[in-house]
Amino acid sequence: MKKLLALGMALLMSTSAIGTAAAQATNNNPLSDVRVRQALAYAIDMQTIIDTIFDGNAIKAVGMLPNGPFKNPDLNPYDYDPDKARELLKEAGWDSNRTLEMVYYYDDQITANLMQALQAYFADVGVNMNARLLTGDVAKTLGAIPPNPTDKSLVSWDLGYGARAAIVMQEYYNDYATGKASSDQFPGTPEMDAAIAATNASTDPEKQKEAFFAIEKLMNDNVYTIPLYYQKLYTVESDRLNRNGAPYGNEQFNYNWDIQNWTVEADASGKHVFYTNGAPVDYFEHPWANLGLWVGNRFVFDRLLFANPTMTGVAGGDLAETYTISDDGKTVTLTLRDNIKWHDGEPITVDDVTWSFEAALFVPNLHGVVGKTLNSLEGAADYVAKKAEHISGISTEGNTITLKFATLDPNVLISLSQFAPLPKKYFEGTDPTVLQQNAFWQKPVGSGPFKVDTVAFGDYASLLPFDDYFLGKPKIDQVVAFASADGDVNMVKNAAANRIDFAITKVTSDVKALEEMPHMKLTPMDIPYTRMMWINTYDK
């Protein structure tokens, strides 16, 4: 670990000294010249784009990672400087007759306007660019990894516009390792591979922070990708709601937001009814895919640990009262509370938890971060290959579960803070590869502060407080959640009718409409969600 961190910091020092005199193309693709990539970054007036096209509802990106404790303060912001862009292009010998192809896959008007703006800014410094919306098999068109980093590019495009949303910071960089997913545009380098390894070498947030500072500086100086803006997440709340001091954080995932102590004003009948969205359209989705997005994840299921609001560590135990992690990060113990129950009144046991760990490994849409944690367990590979009946790295004694890992997973505690165990008895005889098809998901039995009452799929779900919730019975009498997808098309209509007390949104048009409603309050959150411009630096 110390060697990897030392290498990361050495890289920080060496890459910060990159100068245009020493820069040059690394192959016959002019985009492999760092001066050209830096010029493209300087050519974009991102703040003006945010103020106009996005109505101010975004944050100019400086580096890939969102603003927060892991952000290196010594990064070049590449503020708009067209003269600097022209100077760098001239030094690099840019051919003004060349036309770059930009591809993108969002089909909304805001993205179309952004493409026009980028085209105009590039033209102003002497770079021609055409933008093309991808259709059909977008993944195949967008990404194809050459078998060897020295081979020619397998994709035709020069620039690509897309996003990275993350629950943990490694998700921003792991794909830049040689041969990984981002290798369709970036061949990888030994320096990047070593820096990426350093960010994955510890479960200690402070040690991770040092490694992230190094890799951010490496990415920033070399402009392998151009971060454009951080998309804001807005918490939408009515004036009927009182969070009673509960913290704000990354509301897309789970942390200790103390929902059982939230209150809402009573209606005419004296009942405290709380309105939200995220109810299921067809069935309740299992909680191992979209972790914190839907009403079931938020209110019906509890997790093993509580994350802190910024998702940079854990704040303590949830269903597990205590936990320990070994110095090498490869052994974790969880001791369940004595008084935790499923909504049917039965106790939550270590058998429920261990069964859930094992079943999750076969669920097709298991969240990637959780999947990496579970696949790192000793014996996980043999279990998945059906060479063993159970995962050898999981053992229990009394109320304590011990997890032994074959390889270190730096995000094991975050994974456990997002993992909701399920009641084993309802899935007896169910093949976990089709776990979602079990009738359980028509009216799931959970462990959280609210239990499912009635459901009209595609319309609403009604939840009632769980009297035996271990943190105390919730103060809200009923949760009424309207059916919606991610990006609720009825958000504004329901808010205007006093039928939204809490929700989240990233939709710019909704933000503008909601801000005009005097009874609604919007709170912007900095979340790990970065829109960026990829640059194909392969030999073409």
C-alpha positions as CSV (number, residue, x, y, z in Angstrom):
1,M,0.0,0.0,0.0
2,K,2.7,2.5,0.9
3,K,4.6,1.7,-2.3
4,L,1.4,2.3,-4.4
5,L,0.7,5.6,-2.6
6,A,4.3,6.7,-3.0
7,L,4.1,6.0,-6.7
8,G,0.9,7.9,-6.9
9,M,2.4,11.0,-5.3
10,A,5.5,10.7,-7.5
11,L,3.2,10.7,-10.5
12,L,1.5,13.8,-9.1
13,M,4.9,15.6,-9.0
14,S,6.0,14.4,-12.4
15,T,2.8,15.1,-14.3
16,S,2.5,18.6,-12.9
17,A,5.6,19.5,-14.8
18,I,4.2,18.6,-18.2
19,G,4.9,21.5,-20.6
20,T,4.1,22.2,-24.2
21,A,7.8,22.1,-25.1
22,A,8.0,18.4,-24.2
23,A,4.6,17.5,-25.5
24,Q,4.0,15.7,-28.7
25,A,1.7,13.3,-30.4
26,T,2.2,9.7,-29.4
27,N,0.9,8.2,-32.7
28,N,-0.4,9.6,-36.0
29,N,-3.7,10.7,-34.3
30,P,-3.3,14.4,-33.5
31,L,-5.6,13.9,-30.5
32,S,-2.8,11.9,-28.9
33,D,-1.0,15.2,-28.5
34,V,-1.7,16.6,-25.0
35,R,-1.6,20.2,-26.4
36,V,-4.5,19.5,-28.6
37,R,-6.5,18.0,-25.8
38,Q,-5.7,21.0,-23.6
39,A,-6.7,23.3,-26.4
40,L,-10.1,21.7,-26.6
41,A,-10.6,22.2,-22.9
42,Y,-9.6,25.9,-23.0
43,A,-11.9,26.4,-26.1
44,I,-15.2,25.7,-24.2
45,D,-16.9,28.5,-22.2
46,M,-18.7,26.0,-19.9
47,Q,-19.9,28.6,-17.4
48,T,-21.8,30.5,-20.2
49,I,-23.3,27.2,-21.4
50,I,-24.4,26.4,-17.8
51,D,-25.9,29.9,-17.3
52,T,-27.8,29.8,-20.6
53,I,-28.5,26.3,-21.9
54,F,-28.8,24.8,-18.4
55,D,-30.4,27.8,-16.7
56,G,-27.7,27.7,-14.1
57,N,-28.7,24.1,-13.0
58,A,-25.3,22.6,-13.2
59,I,-21.8,23.2,-11.8
60,K,-18.7,23.6,-14.0
61,A,-16.5,20.6,-13.6
62,V,-12.9,20.9,-12.4
63,G,-11.6,17.3,-12.6
64,M,-13.6,14.2,-12.9
65,L,-14.6,13.8,-9.2
66,P,-17.4,15.9,-7.7
67,N,-16.6,18.7,-5.3
68,G,-16.0,17.2,-1.9
69,P,-13.3,15.8,0.4
70,F,-11.6,13.7,-2.4
71,K,-11.2,16.7,-4.7
72,N,-7.6,17.7,-5.3
73,P,-7.5,21.5,-4.8
74,D,-4.5,21.9,-7.1
75,L,-6.2,21.2,-10.4
76,N,-6.2,23.4,-13.6
77,P,-9.8,24.6,-14.1
78,Y,-9.2,25.1,-17.8
79,D,-11.2,28.3,-17.7
80,Y,-12.3,29.7,-21.0
81,D,-9.3,31.0,-22.9
82,P,-9.6,30.9,-26.7
83,D,-6.3,32.6,-27.3
84,K,-4.5,29.9,-25.2
85,A,-6.4,27.3,-27.2
86,R,-5.2,28.8,-30.5
87,E,-1.6,29.0,-29.2
88,L,-1.6,25.3,-28.2
89,L,-3.1,24.2,-31.5
90,K,-0.5,26.2,-33.4
91,E,2.4,24.6,-31.4
92,A,0.9,21.2,-32.0
93,G,0.7,21.8,-35.8
94,W,-3.1,21.3,-35.9
95,D,-4.5,20.8,-39.4
96,S,-7.5,23.2,-39.7
97,N,-8.9,21.2,-42.6
98,R,-9.5,18.2,-40.3
99,T,-13.0,17.6,-39.1
100,L,-13.7,15.8,-35.8
101,E,-16.7,13.6,-35.2
102,M,-18.5,13.9,-31.9
103,V,-21.0,11.2,-30.9
104,Y,-23.7,11.4,-28.2
105,Y,-26.6,9.3,-27.1
106,Y,-29.0,11.7,-25.2
107,D,-31.9,12.7,-27.5
108,D,-33.2,15.7,-25.5
109,Q,-33.2,19.3,-26.7
110,I,-30.7,20.5,-24.1
111,T,-28.1,18.0,-25.4
112,A,-28.8,19.1,-29.0
113,N,-28.2,22.7,-27.9
114,L,-25.0,21.8,-26.1
115,M,-23.7,20.1,-29.2
116,Q,-24.3,23.3,-31.3
117,A,-22.6,25.4,-28.6
118,L,-19.5,23.1,-28.6
119,Q,-19.4,23.1,-32.4
120,A,-19.3,26.9,-32.3
121,Y,-16.7,27.2,-29.6
122,F,-14.4,24.7,-31.4
123,A,-14.9,26.5,-34.7
124,D,-13.9,29.8,-33.1
125,V,-10.4,28.4,-32.4
126,G,-10.0,26.6,-35.7
127,V,-11.3,23.1,-35.0
128,N,-14.1,21.7,-37.2
129,M,-16.5,19.4,-35.5
130,N,-19.7,17.5,-36.5
131,A,-22.0,16.0,-33.9
132,R,-24.0,12.8,-34.5
133,L,-26.7,11.2,-32.3
134,L,-26.1,7.5,-31.9
135,T,-29.1,5.2,-32.5
136,G,-29.6,1.5,-32.7
137,D,-27.0,-0.5,-30.8
138,V,-25.5,2.4,-29.0
139,A,-23.1,0.4,-26.8
140,K,-21.6,-1.4,-29.8
141,T,-21.2,1.8,-31.7
142,L,-19.8,3.7,-28.8
143,G,-17.4,1.2,-27.4
144,A,-15.0,-1.4,-28.9
145,I,-11.8,-2.2,-27.2
146,P,-8.8,-3.2,-29.4
147,P,-7.1,-6.4,-28.3
148,N,-3.8,-4.5,-27.9
149,P,-3.2,-0.9,-26.7
150,T,-0.9,-0.3,-29.7
151,D,-3.6,-1.4,-32.2
152,K,-5.6,1.0,-34.2
153,S,-8.9,2.3,-32.9
154,L,-12.0,0.1,-33.4
155,V,-14.4,3.0,-33.2
156,S,-14.7,5.7,-35.8
157,W,-15.5,8.7,-33.6
158,D,-13.0,11.3,-32.3
159,L,-15.0,12.7,-29.4
160,G,-17.9,11.3,-27.3
161,Y,-20.3,13.0,-24.9
162,G,-21.6,10.9,-22.0
163,A,-21.7,10.7,-18.2
164,R,-20.4,8.9,-15.2
165,A,-22.6,8.4,-12.1
166,A,-20.9,6.7,-9.2
167,I,-21.6,5.5,-5.7
168,V,-17.8,5.2,-4.9
169,M,-15.0,7.3,-6.4
170,Q,-13.2,4.4,-7.9
171,E,-16.0,4.1,-10.5
172,Y,-14.7,7.2,-12.1
173,Y,-11.2,5.8,-12.9
174,N,-11.2,1.9,-12.8
175,D,-12.3,1.8,-16.4
176,Y,-9.3,3.7,-17.5
177,A,-7.0,0.8,-16.7
178,T,-5.5,-0.9,-19.8
179,G,-8.0,-3.2,-21.4
180,K,-11.0,-2.0,-19.4
181,A,-14.2,-0.4,-20.6
182,S,-12.8,3.1,-21.2
183,S,-10.1,1.6,-23.4
184,D,-12.3,2.1,-26.5
185,Q,-10.9,5.7,-26.5
186,F,-7.9,5.6,-24.1
187,P,-5.3,2.8,-24.6
188,G,-4.1,3.1,-21.0
189,T,-0.6,3.8,-19.7
190,P,1.6,2.2,-17.0
191,E,1.3,5.5,-15.0
192,M,-2.5,5.4,-15.1
193,D,-2.5,1.7,-14.3
194,A,-0.3,2.2,-11.2
195,A,-2.4,5.2,-10.1
196,I,-5.6,3.3,-10.4
197,A,-4.2,0.4,-8.4
198,A,-3.3,2.9,-5.6
199,T,-6.9,4.1,-5.3
200,N,-8.0,0.4,-4.8
201,A,-5.3,-0.5,-2.3
202,S,-7.0,0.5,1.0
203,T,-10.3,0.6,2.7
204,D,-9.1,3.7,4.7
205,P,-10.7,6.8,3.3
206,E,-7.7,9.0,4.3
207,K,-5.3,6.8,2.4
208,Q,-7.7,6.6,-0.6
209,K,-7.9,10.4,-0.6
210,E,-4.1,10.7,-1.0
211,A,-4.3,8.3,-4.0
212,F,-7.2,10.1,-5.6
213,F,-5.3,13.4,-5.4
214,A,-2.5,11.8,-7.4
215,I,-4.7,10.3,-10.1
216,E,-6.8,13.5,-10.4
217,K,-3.7,15.4,-11.1
218,L,-2.5,12.9,-13.7
219,M,-5.9,13.0,-15.5
220,N,-6.1,16.8,-15.2
221,D,-2.7,17.5,-16.7
222,N,-3.0,15.0,-19.5
223,V,-6.7,15.8,-20.3
224,Y,-7.4,12.2,-21.2
225,T,-11.1,13.2,-20.8
226,I,-12.6,16.7,-20.6
227,P,-15.0,17.0,-17.6
228,L,-17.7,19.4,-18.6
229,Y,-20.1,19.8,-15.7
230,Y,-21.5,18.2,-12.5
231,Q,-25.2,17.5,-12.8
232,K,-27.0,18.8,-9.7
233,L,-29.4,16.6,-7.8
234,Y,-32.3,18.5,-6.2
235,T,-34.2,17.5,-3.1
236,V,-37.8,18.6,-3.6
237,E,-39.7,19.3,-0.4
238,S,-43.0,20.8,0.5
239,D,-43.6,23.3,3.3
240,R,-45.6,20.6,5.0
241,L,-42.5,18.6,5.7
242,N,-40.1,18.9,8.6
243,R,-36.9,16.7,8.5
244,N,-36.3,17.6,12.1
245,G,-32.6,18.1,11.6
246,A,-31.9,15.0,9.5
247,P,-28.9,15.6,7.2
248,Y,-28.9,16.1,3.5
249,G,-26.6,14.0,1.4
250,N,-26.5,11.8,-1.8
251,E,-30.2,11.1,-1.8
252,Q,-29.9,8.6,-4.7
253,F,-28.4,6.1,-2.2
254,N,-28.9,5.1,1.4
255,Y,-27.5,6.8,4.5
256,N,-28.8,7.6,8.0
257,W,-31.4,10.1,7.0
258,D,-33.5,9.4,10.1
259,I,-36.8,9.1,8.2
260,Q,-38.6,7.7,11.2
261,N,-38.4,11.2,12.9
262,W,-39.6,13.2,9.9
263,T,-43.0,14.8,10.3
264,V,-45.7,16.3,8.1
265,E,-48.6,18.6,8.9
266,A,-51.9,16.9,9.5
267,D,-54.6,17.0,6.9
268,A,-58.2,18.0,7.6
269,S,-58.9,14.7,9.3
270,G,-55.9,15.0,11.6
271,K,-53.9,12.3,9.7
272,H,-50.2,12.8,8.9
273,V,-49.9,11.7,5.3
274,F,-46.6,12.0,3.4
275,Y,-46.6,12.1,-0.4
276,T,-43.7,11.1,-2.6
277,N,-43.0,9.2,-5.8
278,G,-40.9,6.2,-6.9
279,A,-43.7,3.6,-6.4
280,P,-43.6,0.6,-8.8
281,V,-45.2,0.5,-12.2
282,D,-45.4,-3.3,-12.5
283,Y,-43.7,-4.8,-9.4
284,F,-41.4,-3.8,-6.6
285,E,-37.8,-4.1,-7.9
286,H,-35.4,-6.1,-5.7
287,P,-33.2,-3.7,-3.6
288,W,-29.8,-5.0,-5.0
289,A,-30.0,-3.3,-8.4
290,N,-30.9,0.4,-8.1
291,L,-29.9,0.5,-4.4
292,G,-31.6,3.7,-3.2
293,L,-33.8,4.9,-6.0
294,W,-37.3,3.5,-5.5
295,V,-39.8,3.8,-2.6
296,G,-39.0,0.2,-1.6
297,N,-35.3,0.9,-1.2
298,R,-36.0,4.1,0.7
299,F,-38.7,3.0,3.1
300,V,-39.3,-0.7,3.1
301,F,-35.8,-2.2,3.4
302,D,-33.0,-1.5,5.9
303,R,-29.4,-2.3,5.3
304,L,-26.5,-3.7,7.4
305,L,-24.6,-0.4,8.0
306,F,-25.4,3.3,7.8
307,A,-23.3,5.2,5.2
308,N,-22.4,8.8,6.0
309,P,-24.3,11.5,3.8
310,T,-21.4,11.9,1.3
311,M,-20.9,8.2,0.8
312,T,-17.3,8.5,1.7
313,G,-17.5,6.1,4.7
314,V,-19.9,4.6,7.2
315,A,-21.5,6.2,10.2
316,G,-22.3,3.1,12.2
317,G,-24.6,0.1,12.3
318,D,-28.0,-0.3,10.9
319,L,-29.3,-3.9,11.1
320,A,-25.9,-4.8,12.3
321,E,-25.4,-3.1,15.7
322,T,-21.6,-3.3,15.5
323,Y,-18.9,-4.1,12.9
324,T,-15.1,-4.5,12.8
325,I,-12.7,-4.5,9.9
326,S,-9.2,-5.9,10.1
327,D,-6.1,-3.8,9.5
328,D,-5.5,-5.4,6.1
329,G,-9.2,-4.8,5.1
330,K,-9.8,-8.5,4.3
331,T,-11.9,-9.6,7.3
332,V,-15.1,-7.9,8.3
333,T,-17.4,-9.0,11.2
334,L,-21.0,-7.9,11.6
335,T,-23.1,-8.5,14.7
336,L,-26.8,-8.2,14.2
337,R,-29.0,-6.4,16.7
338,D,-31.2,-8.5,19.0
339,N,-34.4,-6.7,18.4
340,I,-34.7,-6.5,14.6
341,K,-37.7,-8.0,12.9
342,W,-39.2,-8.5,9.4
343,H,-42.5,-6.8,8.8
344,D,-44.3,-10.1,9.4
345,G,-43.0,-10.1,13.0
346,E,-40.3,-12.8,12.5
347,P,-36.8,-12.1,13.6
348,I,-34.1,-11.2,11.1
349,T,-31.4,-13.8,11.4
350,V,-27.8,-14.4,10.3
351,D,-29.3,-17.2,8.0
352,D,-31.3,-14.5,6.2
353,V,-28.2,-12.4,5.7
354,T,-25.9,-15.2,4.5
355,W,-28.6,-16.5,2.1
356,S,-29.0,-13.0,0.7
357,F,-25.2,-12.7,0.1
358,E,-25.2,-16.0,-1.8
359,A,-28.4,-15.4,-3.7
360,A,-27.2,-11.9,-4.8
361,L,-24.3,-13.4,-6.7
362,F,-26.7,-15.0,-9.2
363,V,-29.0,-12.1,-9.7
364,P,-28.4,-10.8,-13.2
365,N,-28.8,-7.1,-12.4
366,L,-26.8,-6.9,-9.2
367,H,-25.3,-3.5,-8.7
368,G,-21.6,-3.4,-9.8
369,V,-20.1,-2.1,-6.6
370,V,-22.0,-4.7,-4.5
371,G,-21.1,-7.4,-7.0
372,K,-17.4,-6.6,-6.8
373,T,-17.5,-6.9,-3.0
374,L,-19.3,-10.2,-3.0
375,N,-17.1,-11.7,-5.7
376,S,-14.1,-10.7,-3.7
377,L,-15.0,-13.1,-0.9
378,E,-13.0,-16.3,-0.3
379,G,-14.7,-19.1,-2.1
380,A,-17.0,-16.9,-4.2
381,A,-15.6,-18.1,-7.5
382,D,-16.1,-21.7,-6.6
383,Y,-19.6,-21.0,-5.4
384,V,-20.6,-19.2,-8.5
385,A,-19.1,-22.0,-10.6
386,K,-21.2,-24.4,-8.5
387,K,-18.1,-26.2,-7.2
388,A,-19.2,-25.5,-3.6
389,E,-22.5,-25.4,-1.9
390,H,-21.7,-22.2,0.0
391,I,-19.2,-19.4,0.0
392,S,-16.4,-20.5,2.2
393,G,-15.5,-17.0,3.2
394,I,-18.8,-16.5,5.1
395,S,-19.2,-18.0,8.6
396,T,-21.5,-17.3,11.5
397,E,-21.5,-17.7,15.3
398,G,-24.5,-16.6,17.2
399,N,-25.5,-13.2,15.9
400,T,-22.1,-12.5,14.3
401,I,-21.3,-12.9,10.6
402,T,-17.6,-13.0,9.5
403,L,-16.7,-12.2,6.0
404,K,-13.2,-13.2,4.8
405,F,-12.0,-11.8,1.5
406,A,-9.6,-13.3,-1.0
407,T,-8.8,-9.9,-2.4
408,L,-9.1,-6.5,-0.8
409,D,-12.2,-4.5,-1.9
410,P,-11.7,-0.9,-0.9
411,N,-15.5,-0.3,-0.8
412,V,-16.6,-3.2,1.3
413,L,-18.1,-1.0,4.0
414,I,-20.0,1.2,1.5
415,S,-21.4,-2.0,-0.2
416,L,-22.6,-3.2,3.2
417,S,-24.3,0.2,3.8
418,Q,-26.3,-0.3,0.6
419,F,-27.0,-4.0,0.9
420,A,-30.5,-4.9,2.1
421,P,-31.0,-8.5,3.2
422,L,-34.2,-10.3,2.2
423,P,-36.2,-12.9,4.3
424,K,-35.0,-16.3,3.2
425,K,-38.2,-18.2,3.9
426,Y,-40.1,-16.4,1.1
427,F,-37.6,-17.6,-1.5
428,E,-37.4,-21.3,-0.7
429,G,-37.1,-23.1,-4.0
430,T,-36.6,-19.9,-6.0
431,D,-33.8,-19.9,-8.5
432,P,-31.9,-16.7,-7.7
433,T,-31.3,-16.1,-11.4
434,V,-35.1,-15.4,-11.6
435,L,-35.4,-14.0,-8.1
436,Q,-37.3,-10.9,-9.4
437,Q,-40.1,-13.2,-10.8
438,N,-41.1,-14.4,-7.3
439,A,-44.6,-13.4,-6.2
440,F,-42.9,-11.8,-3.1
441,W,-42.4,-8.6,-5.2
442,Q,-46.1,-8.0,-5.5
443,K,-46.2,-7.1,-1.8
444,P,-42.7,-7.5,-0.3
445,V,-42.0,-8.1,3.4
446,G,-39.2,-5.8,4.5
447,S,-37.2,-4.6,7.5
448,G,-37.4,-0.8,7.2
449,P,-39.5,1.9,9.0
450,F,-42.5,1.4,6.7
451,K,-44.3,-1.7,5.6
452,V,-46.3,-2.2,2.4
453,D,-50.1,-1.7,2.9
454,T,-51.8,-1.6,-0.5
455,V,-50.5,-1.3,-4.1
456,A,-52.2,-0.3,-7.3
457,F,-49.4,-0.9,-9.8
458,G,-48.8,1.9,-12.2
459,D,-50.8,4.2,-9.9
460,Y,-49.7,4.3,-6.3
461,A,-48.4,2.4,-3.2
462,S,-49.5,2.9,0.3
463,L,-47.1,2.3,3.2
464,L,-47.8,2.2,6.9
465,P,-45.4,2.7,9.9
466,F,-43.8,-0.5,11.2
467,D,-44.6,-0.5,14.9
468,D,-41.6,-2.7,15.8
469,Y,-39.0,-0.7,13.9
470,F,-35.9,-0.9,16.0
471,L,-35.3,2.9,15.9
472,G,-38.8,3.6,17.0
473,K,-42.2,3.8,15.3
474,P,-42.2,6.5,12.5
475,K,-44.1,9.7,13.3
476,I,-45.7,9.8,9.8
477,D,-49.1,7.9,9.7
478,Q,-49.0,6.9,6.0
479,V,-46.7,7.2,3.0
480,V,-48.5,7.5,-0.3
481,A,-46.1,7.1,-3.2
482,F,-47.1,7.7,-6.8
483,A,-45.8,5.4,-9.5
484,S,-42.9,6.8,-11.5
485,A,-39.7,6.0,-13.3
486,D,-36.4,7.8,-12.8
487,G,-37.4,11.3,-14.0
488,D,-41.0,11.6,-12.9
489,V,-43.1,13.0,-15.7
490,N,-45.9,13.9,-13.2
491,M,-43.6,15.7,-10.7
492,V,-44.7,19.2,-11.5
493,K,-48.4,18.3,-11.7
494,N,-48.4,16.5,-8.4
495,A,-46.4,19.2,-6.6
496,A,-48.8,21.9,-7.8
497,A,-51.7,19.7,-6.4
498,N,-49.9,19.4,-3.0
499,R,-49.2,15.7,-3.7
500,I,-45.4,15.8,-3.3
501,D,-43.8,16.3,0.1
502,F,-40.4,14.7,-0.8
503,A,-38.7,13.7,-4.1
504,I,-35.5,14.1,-6.0
505,T,-35.0,15.3,-9.5
506,K,-32.2,16.1,-12.0
507,V,-34.6,17.4,-14.7
508,T,-33.8,21.0,-15.5
509,S,-37.3,21.9,-16.7
510,D,-38.8,20.5,-13.5
511,V,-36.5,22.5,-11.4
512,K,-37.5,25.8,-13.0
513,A,-41.2,25.0,-12.6
514,L,-40.9,23.9,-9.0
515,E,-38.9,26.9,-8.0
516,E,-41.9,29.1,-9.0
517,M,-44.1,27.3,-6.5
518,P,-44.1,29.2,-3.2
519,H,-44.9,26.0,-1.2
520,M,-42.0,24.0,-2.6
521,K,-38.4,24.1,-1.5
522,L,-35.5,22.9,-3.6
523,T,-32.1,22.0,-2.1
524,P,-29.3,21.4,-4.6
525,M,-26.8,18.5,-3.9
526,D,-23.4,17.9,-5.2
527,I,-23.4,14.3,-6.2
528,P,-21.0,12.0,-8.1
529,Y,-22.6,12.6,-11.5
530,T,-20.2,14.1,-14.1
531,R,-21.0,14.8,-17.7
532,M,-17.8,14.7,-19.8
533,M,-16.3,14.6,-23.3
534,W,-14.3,11.5,-24.1
535,I,-11.3,11.8,-26.5
536,N,-10.2,9.0,-28.7
537,T,-6.4,9.0,-28.6
538,Y,-5.8,5.7,-30.4
539,D,-3.8,5.5,-33.6
540,K,-6.4,6.0,-36.3
